[in-house]
Amino acid sequence: MRRHLALVALLALSLALAGCATPYINDSYRSVAQDSRAQFLIIHYTAIDFPKSMQVLTQGGRVSSHYLVRDDPPEIYRLVDENRRSWHAGVSSWQGHTQLNASSIGIEIVNLGYTRNADGSRAWQDYPPGQIEAVVALVKKIVKEHDIKPDRIVGHNEIAPSRKQDPGPKFPWKRLADEGLIIWPDAKLVAEKLPVFEQLVPDVLWFQDKLIKHGYALATTGLMDELTKNALTAFQMKYRPAKHDAELDAETAAILEVLTTPK
């Protein structure tokens, strides 16, 4: 009887182990209909120093990023594997795509953002050259491995203009453009368009329509609402960082026209 019970127990154990065994998967075929999970690359600044940045991004709870780029010394830390989702974008939208955490790679850069001057204006912090070299190398690596399109490498303030200002006007987007990583308005074409817009600056509705075509999530209200101001500021921070006051001016119109006109 005992022997019989032992055999029954052994058989049950064998069946249980068989049920838990890893199934054989034939891995000899690949579909051509596929691409990377990562469709967007989002650039951030941390607004805090390196020790606090590392603590928040690794132990802070509901916030993380795939990479953190230190300022001094310039060093790249991988905090989340690229094949996993990190929580860096929040409520976000670009080119009609929303909730970008699921389809993006996030790079956080240690930078304090800005402090306040005595008159209340913002004093933006520079990015050290060595840190930017590290960021450029990292962006090149990610773009090569995931084939991310140039118009999908954006700042946090572009995908969430009502909430965010990073990476701010000091981030050298033109450097990424010179490396062929992002789109950039042709200076000659902008100069050709400028006299036309100097004669008559377009109205708010025109700017809203162009900003939407470029990628921002806006409503064409024809009103200079807060979201439109924030989107316009983010656009100017990237393409004309010397003057980002959300004013409807001829230069901003010329840049928008060039960027949204098919070549």
C-alpha positions in Angstrom: 0.0 0.0 0.0 2.8 2.4 0.9 4.6 1.5 -2.3 1.4 2.2 -4.2 1.0 5.6 -2.6 4.6 6.5 -3.2 4.2 5.7 -6.9 1.1 7.8 -7.1 2.9 10.7 -5.4 5.9 10.4 -7.8 3.6 10.3 -10.8 1.8 13.4 -9.6 5.1 15.2 -9.0 6.3 14.2 -12.5 3.1 15.6 -14.1 3.4 18.8 -12.1 7.0 19.3 -13.2 6.1 18.6 -16.8 3.3 21.2 -16.6 5.8 23.8 -15.4 8.5 23.0 -17.9 9.5 25.6 -20.5 7.8 24.7 -23.8 9.9 24.2 -26.9 9.7 27.2 -29.3 10.9 26.9 -32.9 12.9 30.1 -33.4 14.0 29.5 -37.0 11.6 31.9 -38.7 11.2 35.7 -38.6 8.4 37.9 -39.8 9.4 41.0 -41.9 6.4 42.8 -40.5 8.0 44.2 -37.3 9.9 47.2 -36.0 11.3 48.4 -32.6 9.1 48.9 -29.6 10.9 52.3 -29.3 9.4 54.8 -31.7 10.3 58.0 -29.9 13.3 59.4 -28.0 12.5 61.9 -25.2 15.2 64.3 -23.8 14.7 65.6 -20.2 16.7 67.5 -17.6 16.4 66.4 -13.9 16.2 69.9 -12.3 18.2 68.5 -9.3 21.8 67.4 -8.7 23.2 64.0 -9.4 22.8 62.3 -6.1 19.1 63.4 -5.8 18.6 62.5 -9.5 19.8 59.0 -9.0 17.8 58.6 -5.8 14.5 59.8 -7.5 15.0 57.8 -10.6 15.9 54.5 -8.9 14.1 54.7 -5.5 11.5 57.5 -6.0 8.5 55.3 -6.9 6.5 56.2 -9.9 9.2 57.9 -11.9 12.1 56.4 -13.9 14.1 56.8 -17.1 16.1 54.4 -19.3 19.3 56.5 -19.0 20.7 59.2 -16.7 23.6 61.3 -18.0 25.7 62.8 -15.2 27.3 66.3 -15.4 30.6 65.9 -13.6 32.2 63.7 -14.5 30.1 63.0 -17.6 28.9 59.4 -17.3 26.0 57.5 -18.7 24.0 55.2 -16.4 21.5 52.7 -17.7 18.6 52.5 -15.2 16.0 50.6 -17.2 16.6 48.2 -20.0 15.5 49.5 -23.4 13.1 46.6 -23.9 11.2 47.6 -20.8 9.0 50.6 -20.2 10.2 53.4 -18.0 8.0 56.1 -16.5 9.4 59.3 -17.8 6.9 60.9 -20.2 3.7 61.0 -18.2 0.6 62.3 -19.9 2.0 63.1 -23.3 1.3 63.4 -27.1 3.3 63.8 -30.2 2.2 63.5 -33.9 -1.1 62.1 -32.7 0.5 59.4 -30.6 -0.3 59.5 -26.9 0.9 57.9 -23.6 4.5 57.8 -24.9 5.9 55.8 -22.0 5.0 52.7 -23.8 6.7 53.6 -27.1 9.7 55.7 -26.1 13.2 55.7 -24.6 13.9 58.4 -22.0 17.2 60.2 -21.4 17.4 62.3 -18.2 20.3 64.8 -18.1 21.6 66.1 -14.8 20.9 69.9 -15.1 19.3 72.2 -12.6 17.1 73.9 -15.2 16.9 77.5 -14.0 17.1 79.7 -11.0 15.4 83.1 -10.5 17.2 86.4 -11.0 16.4 89.4 -8.8 13.9 90.7 -11.3 12.1 87.3 -11.4 13.4 86.3 -14.8 14.9 82.8 -15.3 18.6 82.1 -15.4 19.0 78.9 -17.3 21.9 76.6 -16.5 24.4 75.6 -19.3 25.1 72.0 -20.2 28.8 71.1 -19.9 30.5 70.2 -23.2 31.6 66.8 -21.9 28.0 66.0 -20.9 26.7 67.0 -24.3 29.3 64.7 -26.0 28.0 61.8 -23.9 24.4 62.7 -24.8 25.1 62.9 -28.5 27.0 59.5 -28.4 24.0 57.9 -26.5 21.4 59.4 -28.9 23.5 58.0 -31.9 23.5 54.6 -30.4 19.8 54.5 -29.7 18.9 55.9 -33.1 21.0 53.3 -34.8 19.7 50.4 -32.9 16.0 51.3 -33.0 15.9 53.3 -36.3 14.1 56.2 -34.6 13.0 58.9 -37.1 14.6 62.4 -36.8 11.2 64.1 -36.2 10.6 61.7 -33.2 13.5 62.9 -31.1 11.9 65.5 -29.0 12.0 67.3 -25.6 9.8 66.7 -22.7 8.3 70.2 -23.2 7.2 69.3 -26.7 5.2 66.2 -25.7 3.8 67.9 -22.5 4.0 71.7 -23.1 1.4 72.5 -20.4 3.5 70.8 -17.7 7.2 70.8 -18.6 10.0 73.1 -19.8 12.9 70.6 -20.1 15.4 70.3 -21.6 15.1 74.1 -21.8 16.6 76.7 -24.2 20.2 75.8 -23.2 20.1 72.3 -24.6 22.0 72.4 -28.0 19.5 70.9 -30.4 21.4 72.4 -33.3 24.3 70.1 -32.3 22.0 67.1 -32.8 20.9 68.5 -36.1 24.5 68.9 -37.3 25.0 65.2 -36.5 22.0 64.4 -38.7 19.9 63.1 -35.8 17.0 65.6 -35.9 15.2 67.8 -38.4 16.3 71.4 -38.7 14.9 74.3 -40.7 17.0 75.3 -43.7 18.4 78.7 -42.9 18.3 79.8 -46.6 14.7 78.9 -46.9 13.8 80.7 -43.6 15.6 83.8 -44.9 13.5 83.6 -48.1 10.2 83.3 -46.2 11.0 86.0 -43.6 10.2 89.1 -45.7 6.8 87.8 -46.5 5.9 87.3 -42.8 7.4 90.6 -41.9 4.8 92.3 -44.1 2.0 90.5 -42.3 2.5 88.2 -39.3 -0.1 85.4 -39.4 -2.9 85.1 -36.8 -3.2 82.7 -33.9 -5.2 80.2 -35.9 -2.4 79.9 -38.5 0.2 79.3 -35.8 -2.0 76.7 -34.1 -2.5 74.8 -37.4 1.2 74.8 -38.1 2.1 73.7 -34.6 -0.3 70.8 -34.9 1.2 69.8 -38.2 4.6 69.9 -36.6 3.5 67.5 -33.9 2.0 69.4 -30.9 -1.4 68.4 -29.5 -3.5 71.6 -29.7 -7.0 72.7 -30.5 -7.5 75.2 -33.3 -9.4 77.7 -31.2 -8.0 80.9 -32.8 -7.4 82.1 -29.2 -4.0 82.6 -27.6 -4.7 80.3 -24.8 -2.2 79.0 -22.2 -1.6 75.7 -24.1 -0.8 77.5 -27.3 1.6 79.8 -25.5 3.3 76.9 -23.9 3.6 75.0 -27.2 4.9 78.1 -29.0 7.5 78.7 -26.2 8.7 75.0 -26.4 9.0 75.4 -30.2 11.0 78.6 -29.9 13.2 77.1 -27.2 14.3 74.4 -29.6 14.6 76.3 -32.9 15.2 79.9 -31.7 16.4 79.6 -28.1 17.7 83.2 -28.0 14.1 84.5 -27.8 11.4 82.3 -26.5 8.6 84.6 -25.4 5.6 83.0 -27.1 5.2 86.1 -29.3 3.7 85.6 -32.7 6.5 87.0 -34.8 7.8 86.8 -38.4 10.8 84.7 -37.6 8.9 82.0 -35.7 6.3 82.0 -38.6 9.1 81.5 -41.2 10.7 78.6 -39.2 7.3 76.9 -38.8 6.5 77.4 -42.5 9.8 75.7 -43.5 9.4 72.8 -41.1 5.8 72.1 -42.1 6.2 72.4 -45.9 6.9 69.1 -47.6 10.2 69.2 -49.5 
